[in-house]
Amino acid sequence: MKQKRQYTQYTKEYKEEAVALVREQGYSVPEAAKSLGINTNILYRWKEKFEKELEGKSLSIDERTELKKLRKEIKTLRMEKEILKKASAFAMPSGALREK
């Protein structure tokens, strides 16, 4: 029977510190990865992602979360707008309620 593979979850702070070893302390990626006990490819990905965030080419986690929330809100507002448009088409003309 095959066992499920367990993936290790690393915190954002851990990833930032690992990348800092390479960027600020002068370690090579393989050296830093070996000292941390992680795969070299993982550290290369973290470093690339971190550099893109610094350059403004990718969104941070907070920005992604906010973007997702705003897109959901826009979708809801558009749906409400369509409902109100349809409801106003069935509404009585404004002069029909006046007393004579």
C-alpha distance (Angstrom), angle and dihedral (degrees) to the residues before:
residue distance angle dihedral
M1 . . .
K2 3.80 . .
Q3 3.77 118.3 .
K4 3.79 121.0 -138.3
R5 3.76 113.7 -106.0
Q6 3.79 114.0 -113.8
Y7 3.80 115.4 -137.9
T8 3.76 119.2 -156.4
Q9 3.79 115.9 -129.3
Y10 3.79 114.9 -145.4
T11 3.78 123.6 -160.9
K12 3.79 121.7 -119.7
E13 3.82 89.7 -113.7
Y14 3.81 92.0 53.5
K15 3.81 90.9 51.1
E16 3.81 91.8 48.4
E17 3.81 91.5 50.1
A18 3.80 91.4 48.4
V19 3.81 91.0 51.5
A20 3.82 89.7 46.1
L21 3.80 89.3 59.9
V22 3.78 88.4 61.6
R23 3.80 100.2 36.6
E24 3.81 101.3 38.0
Q25 3.80 107.5 20.2
G26 3.77 97.7 44.6
Y27 3.81 98.6 -119.9
S28 3.77 117.7 147.8
V29 3.79 115.5 -119.4
P30 3.83 93.6 -109.7
E31 3.83 91.4 48.6
A32 3.80 93.4 49.1
A33 3.81 92.6 44.8
K34 3.80 91.8 50.3
S35 3.81 93.1 48.6
L36 3.82 90.5 49.4
G37 3.79 93.7 44.1
I38 3.79 95.1 -122.4
N39 3.79 133.9 123.0
T40 3.79 116.0 -88.0
N41 3.81 92.5 -130.2
I42 3.81 91.0 58.3
L43 3.78 92.2 54.3
Y44 3.81 91.8 47.4
R45 3.86 89.0 53.8
W46 3.81 92.5 47.9
K47 3.81 90.9 48.8
E48 3.81 92.6 48.9
K49 3.80 92.4 48.1
F50 3.81 91.9 47.3
E51 3.81 91.7 50.4
K52 3.81 92.0 49.1
E53 3.81 89.8 52.1
L54 3.81 90.2 51.0
E55 3.79 91.3 50.3
G56 3.79 90.7 47.6
K57 3.80 93.3 -118.7
S58 3.79 95.1 121.2
L59 3.79 136.0 35.0
S60 3.77 123.5 -105.8
I61 3.80 119.1 -126.3
D62 3.82 91.0 -101.1
E63 3.79 91.5 50.9
R64 3.81 91.2 48.4
T65 3.80 91.1 50.9
E66 3.80 91.9 49.0
L67 3.82 92.0 46.7
K68 3.80 90.9 51.6
K69 3.82 91.0 49.6
L70 3.80 92.8 48.0
R71 3.81 92.8 48.7
K72 3.80 89.9 52.4
E73 3.82 90.5 48.9
I74 3.82 91.5 49.8
K75 3.79 90.6 51.1
T76 3.82 90.8 51.6
L77 3.81 92.8 47.1
R78 3.80 92.4 49.7
M79 3.79 90.6 50.4
E80 3.82 91.1 49.6
K81 3.81 90.1 48.4
E82 3.81 91.2 53.7
I83 3.80 91.1 49.3
L84 3.82 90.9 50.8
K85 3.82 91.0 48.1
K86 3.79 91.3 53.5
A87 3.80 92.2 44.5
S88 3.81 92.0 51.1
A89 3.81 90.2 53.5
F90 3.81 88.9 62.1
A91 3.81 95.6 43.5
M92 3.79 119.5 109.8
P93 3.79 118.4 -102.9
S94 3.81 111.7 -93.8
G95 3.82 93.9 -114.8
A96 3.82 94.0 55.0
L97 3.80 93.5 77.5
R98 3.81 96.6 54.5
E99 3.78 118.8 106.1
K100 3.76 118.7 -122.5
